[in-house]
Amino acid sequence: MRGAPSRATAAVPPAAAALVLGLMVLVIVRLPWAGDLGMHAATVERLRHNLLDPGNPLVDADTPSPYYSPWMLLLGCVARVTGLSVFVVLRIGAVVGLALLVTGVQRYVRTLSRHPVAPALVLLCLLFLWGTALFEWSGFLGLNSLALTVSYPSVFTLGLAFHFWAWLARAVHSSGSFGSFGSFGSSGGWGDWLGLGVLWAVILLCHQFSGVVASLGALATVLAARPRPARAVWARPAAGLALGVVVLWLWPYYDFFALFGAGADLESVHRALYRDPVGRFGLVLVGVVALGLRWRRDRWDPLVLFFGLGVVVCAGGWLSGHYSWGRALPAVLIPAQVAAALEVVAAGRRSVRVAWACVLGAALLVGAWTQAGTLGYVVGRERLPEVVAAKYREPWVGYRWITPWVKYGDVVLARTSAARQIPAYGPYTVAPGYPDFFLSDEGRRVAAVRRYFAAGTADGVRRDIVKSYGVRWVVARGAVRGAGELREVTRGPGGQVLYVVVP
């Protein structure tokens, strides 16, 4: 191979990737608590108790929920059959999701480059080529974000997406006829495309935002196909697409197509995605330059098209005020990160490749240093050097301390932060800790919680709220003024108090 790196140099990316994966396995053992973990734990808990009609995962209401996905249903079955705790089941799901992500990246990269170092280098770019400011959000693959979301459906779904793109790429590049080879044991034909359609639907059902990213990547792959297939062959992908739509329509746990009307409830939450783009994603500019080089070589390069589609969607969200479209940002980031890695191993003059490797290596080191605080999830903050400990973010403590008294199905009245965690252990809350499109009285519930904790609220109003929602317990920081019907049971971290409602 022209300009092939030395054995020692070629061994660096795989060794570094192996170390990072080892770190992630240790993170899974610790499973740091933050963000949506309580929601996903509650979802598994509800399915463990009732697979067919689990109801709302957070509040005591019989509503559907988009969190009841095929993946969560499988984990719920595991919890029900084995009797394992929800958090053990989530750790199992995290291992599966991480394995699916790593193997998916490897298979997808193999459709773009046969260089042996390419998959490991791409994985490092996906984890470290971000910015100089920490950023965590489900569906985003920075190392620190991945450490906090590895048990979430978004990681599992992105792993499926990489496998989906690999399968699709091999299909569309087979003799220009939309045949397929070498993937999932396929041999080309209708069965492959129907399988791709079902996989596409499963991806969308498991994590809708990552499903949008997967769909944009798939569209780019099809648009980049050369030579163009004959018109008659288009019936196969059309049939796969139609089957995928049918699967989405038939999914019994929630109405997928109703989610198209949920955007207005999500815009304020997602506006934060557009803040500080340079700090969060500045290092990805290295990948944008790489995409420019790829575009010069091939105007129909799949990574360039993927990036362009992502930019259109995200820019459209910013300009129109549909900030939830910012969840498509991985469609901008992933192709740029992949392109940055592949440019190092692309054919060309050795001096150019060495220079590019130095630039990318420096960017990866900066990104790794930015996320060095992730080590604290494994060894503990107190064992980190002070300069690294400053980058560490303390995970949530959780509410296991209430479980000796609060039982499955009890209703707990608590503010938003606590409401995001308490349902993980089996209880319900009065108001959900997260926006819930299918909960018609969500606004009334949120207002009730706000009124209950307001200093000037009359005792009679508080009693009415308790009675209306069947409240058995109240969690608050310190005393609740004027709430004479409460008796303190125990105290928890941060000055929190568990009260029982006196009959």
Backbone hydrogen bonds, N-H to C=O, Kabsch-Sander energy under -0.5 kcal/mol:
donor,donor_aa,acceptor,acceptor_aa,energy
4,A,1,M,-1.6
10,A,6,S,-2.9
11,A,7,R,-1.4
12,V,8,A,-0.5
12,V,9,T,-1.2
15,A,11,A,-2.0
16,A,12,V,-2.9
17,A,13,P,-2.8
18,A,14,P,-2.3
19,L,15,A,-2.1
20,V,16,A,-2.2
21,L,17,A,-2.4
22,G,18,A,-2.2
23,L,19,L,-2.2
24,M,20,V,-2.2
25,V,21,L,-2.1
26,L,22,G,-1.8
27,V,23,L,-2.1
28,I,24,M,-2.2
29,V,25,V,-1.5
30,R,26,L,-1.6
31,L,27,V,-3.5
33,W,396,W,-0.5
34,A,32,P,-0.5
37,L,34,A,-1.6
40,H,36,D,-2.0
41,A,37,L,-2.6
42,A,38,G,-2.5
43,T,39,M,-2.1
44,V,40,H,-2.0
45,E,41,A,-2.3
46,R,42,A,-2.5
47,L,43,T,-2.0
48,R,44,V,-2.2
49,H,45,E,-1.4
50,N,46,R,-2.1
56,N,61,A,-3.0
61,A,59,V,-2.2
63,T,61,A,-1.5
65,S,253,Y,-1.0
68,Y,65,S,-1.7
69,S,67,Y,-1.9
73,L,69,S,-2.6
74,L,70,P,-1.9
75,L,71,W,-2.3
76,G,72,M,-2.6
77,C,73,L,-2.1
78,V,74,L,-2.1
79,A,75,L,-2.5
80,R,76,G,-2.3
81,V,77,C,-2.7
82,T,78,V,-2.6
83,G,79,A,-1.7
89,V,85,S,-2.2
90,L,86,V,-2.4
91,R,87,F,-1.5
92,I,88,V,-2.2
93,G,89,V,-2.6
94,A,90,L,-2.1
95,V,91,R,-2.2
96,V,92,I,-2.2
97,G,93,G,-2.8
98,L,94,A,-2.7
99,A,95,V,-2.4
100,L,96,V,-2.5
101,L,97,G,-2.2
102,V,98,L,-2.5
103,T,99,A,-2.4
104,G,100,L,-2.1
105,V,101,L,-2.6
106,Q,102,V,-2.1
107,R,103,T,-2.3
108,Y,104,G,-2.6
109,V,105,V,-2.7
110,R,106,Q,-1.6
111,T,107,R,-0.6
111,T,108,Y,-1.3
112,L,109,V,-1.7
113,S,109,V,-2.4
118,A,115,H,-1.0
121,L,117,V,-2.1
122,V,118,A,-2.6
123,L,119,P,-2.3
124,L,120,A,-2.0
125,C,121,L,-2.0
126,L,122,V,-2.6
127,L,123,L,-1.5
128,F,124,L,-2.5
129,L,125,C,-2.0
130,W,128,F,-2.0
132,T,279,G,-1.2
133,A,279,G,-2.2
140,F,137,W,-1.8
143,L,127,L,-2.2
146,L,142,G,-3.4
147,A,143,L,-2.4
148,L,144,N,-1.1
149,T,145,S,-1.3
150,V,146,L,-1.3
152,Y,149,T,-2.5
155,V,152,Y,-0.8
156,F,152,Y,-1.2
157,T,153,P,-2.8
158,L,154,S,-2.4
159,G,155,V,-2.2
160,L,156,F,-2.2
161,A,157,T,-2.4
162,F,158,L,-2.2
163,H,159,G,-1.8
164,F,160,L,-2.8
165,W,161,A,-2.8
166,A,162,F,-2.1
167,W,163,H,-2.7
168,L,164,F,-2.7
169,A,165,W,-2.9
170,R,166,A,-2.1
171,A,167,W,-1.7
172,V,168,L,-2.7
173,H,169,A,-1.3
174,S,171,A,-1.1
174,S,179,G,-0.5
175,S,173,H,-1.2
177,S,174,S,-2.1
179,G,174,S,-1.0
182,G,186,S,-0.6
186,S,183,S,-2.6
192,D,189,G,-0.6
193,W,189,G,-1.3
194,L,190,W,-2.4
195,G,191,G,-2.1
196,L,192,D,-2.3
197,G,193,W,-1.9
198,V,194,L,-2.1
199,L,195,G,-2.5
200,W,196,L,-2.4
201,A,197,G,-1.8
202,V,198,V,-2.4
203,I,199,L,-2.4
204,L,200,W,-2.0
205,L,201,A,-2.3
206,C,202,V,-2.2
207,H,203,I,-1.9
211,G,207,H,-2.1
212,V,208,Q,-1.5
213,V,209,F,-1.6
214,A,210,S,-2.7
215,S,211,G,-2.2
216,L,212,V,-2.3
217,G,213,V,-2.3
218,A,214,A,-2.1
219,L,215,S,-2.5
220,A,216,L,-2.2
221,T,217,G,-1.9
222,V,218,A,-2.2
223,L,219,L,-2.6
224,A,220,A,-1.8
225,A,222,V,-1.1
233,V,230,A,-1.2
234,W,230,A,-0.6
234,W,231,R,-1.2
235,A,232,A,-1.1
236,R,233,V,-1.7
238,A,234,W,-1.9
239,A,235,A,-2.1
240,G,236,R,-2.2
241,L,237,P,-2.7
242,A,238,A,-2.4
243,L,239,A,-2.4
244,G,240,G,-2.3
245,V,241,L,-2.1
246,V,242,A,-2.0
247,V,243,L,-2.4
248,L,244,G,-2.2
249,W,245,V,-2.2
250,L,246,V,-2.3
251,W,247,V,-1.2
256,F,248,L,-0.6
256,F,254,Y,-1.0
258,A,255,D,-0.8
259,L,255,D,-0.5
259,L,256,F,-1.5
260,F,257,F,-1.1
261,G,258,A,-1.7
262,A,259,L,-2.1
265,D,262,A,-1.1
266,L,263,G,-1.8
267,E,263,G,-1.0
270,H,266,L,-1.8
271,R,267,E,-0.9
272,A,269,V,-0.6
273,L,270,H,-1.6
274,Y,271,R,-1.8
275,R,272,A,-1.5
280,R,276,D,-2.2
281,F,277,P,-2.6
282,G,278,V,-1.9
283,L,130,W,-1.6
284,V,130,W,-1.0
284,V,281,F,-1.7
285,L,282,G,-1.7
286,V,283,L,-1.6
287,G,284,V,-0.7
288,V,284,V,-1.6
289,V,285,L,-2.1
290,A,286,V,-1.7
291,L,287,G,-2.4
292,G,288,V,-1.9
293,L,289,V,-1.9
294,R,290,A,-2.2
295,W,291,L,-2.6
296,R,292,G,-1.7
297,R,293,L,-1.4
298,D,294,R,-2.3
301,D,298,D,-1.5
305,L,301,D,-2.3
306,F,302,P,-2.5
307,F,303,L,-2.5
308,G,304,V,-2.6
309,L,305,L,-2.5
310,G,306,F,-2.2
311,V,307,F,-2.5
312,V,308,G,-2.1
313,V,309,L,-2.1
314,C,310,G,-2.6
315,A,311,V,-2.8
316,G,312,V,-2.2
317,G,313,V,-2.0
318,W,314,C,-2.0
319,L,315,A,-2.7
320,S,316,G,-2.1
321,G,317,G,-1.0
322,H,317,G,-0.9
323,Y,321,G,-1.5
325,W,322,H,-2.0
326,G,323,Y,-1.8
327,R,324,S,-1.9
328,A,325,W,-2.2
329,L,326,G,-2.0
331,A,328,A,-2.2
332,V,329,L,-2.1
333,L,329,L,-2.4
334,I,330,P,-2.7
336,A,332,V,-1.0
337,Q,333,L,-2.8
338,V,334,I,-2.8
339,A,335,P,-2.4
340,A,336,A,-2.2
341,A,337,Q,-1.6
342,L,338,V,-2.4
343,E,339,A,-1.9
344,V,340,A,-0.7
344,V,341,A,-0.9
345,V,341,A,-0.8
346,A,342,L,-0.6
353,R,349,R,-2.1
354,V,350,R,-2.7
355,A,351,S,-2.2
356,W,352,V,-2.6
357,A,353,R,-2.5
358,C,354,V,-2.1
359,V,355,A,-2.2
360,L,356,W,-2.8
361,G,357,A,-2.7
362,A,358,C,-2.3
363,A,359,V,-2.2
364,L,360,L,-2.8
365,L,361,G,-2.1
366,V,362,A,-2.1
367,G,363,A,-2.5
368,A,364,L,-2.8
369,W,365,L,-2.4
370,T,366,V,-2.2
371,Q,367,G,-1.5
372,A,369,W,-1.4
374,T,371,Q,-2.1
375,L,372,A,-1.9
376,G,373,G,-1.9
377,Y,374,T,-1.8
378,V,375,L,-1.8
379,V,375,L,-2.4
380,G,376,G,-1.1
383,R,380,G,-1.2
384,L,381,R,-1.6
388,V,385,P,-0.9
389,A,385,P,-3.2
390,A,386,E,-1.6
391,K,388,V,-1.9
392,Y,389,A,-1.4
394,E,392,Y,-0.5
396,W,33,W,-3.4
402,I,399,Y,-1.7
403,T,400,R,-1.4
405,W,402,I,-1.6
406,V,402,I,-2.7
409,G,426,G,-1.8
410,D,407,K,-1.9
412,V,410,D,-0.5
412,V,428,Y,-2.8
413,L,473,W,-2.7
414,A,412,V,-0.6
419,A,415,R,-2.5
420,R,416,T,-1.2
420,R,417,S,-0.6
421,Q,418,A,-1.7
422,I,418,A,-2.7
424,A,421,Q,-1.6
425,Y,422,I,-2.0
426,G,423,P,-1.6
428,Y,410,D,-3.4
429,T,58,L,-2.2
430,V,412,V,-1.1
433,G,419,A,-0.6
439,L,436,D,-1.1
440,S,438,F,-1.0
442,E,439,L,-1.6
445,R,441,D,-2.1
446,V,442,E,-2.6
447,A,443,G,-2.3
448,A,444,R,-2.0
449,V,445,R,-2.1
450,R,446,V,-2.1
451,R,447,A,-2.6
452,Y,448,A,-2.4
453,F,449,V,-1.8
454,A,450,R,-0.8
454,A,451,R,-0.6
457,T,454,A,-1.4
462,R,458,A,-1.9
463,R,459,D,-2.5
464,D,460,G,-2.0
465,I,461,V,-2.1
466,V,462,R,-2.5
467,K,463,R,-2.4
468,S,464,D,-2.8
469,Y,465,I,-1.8
470,G,467,K,-0.7
471,V,466,V,-2.2
472,R,411,V,-2.5
473,W,411,V,-1.8
474,V,499,Y,-2.3
475,V,413,L,-2.3
476,A,497,V,-1.9
478,G,476,A,-0.8
478,G,495,G,-1.7
481,R,479,A,-0.7
483,A,480,V,-1.6
484,G,482,G,-1.3
486,L,483,A,-1.4
487,R,500,V,-2.2
489,V,498,L,-3.2
490,T,498,L,-1.2
492,G,496,Q,-2.7
495,G,492,G,-0.8
496,Q,493,P,-1.2
497,V,476,A,-3.2
498,L,490,T,-2.9
499,Y,474,V,-3.2
499,Y,497,V,-0.6
500,V,487,R,-2.7
501,V,472,R,-2.4
502,V,485,E,-3.8
502,V,500,V,-0.5
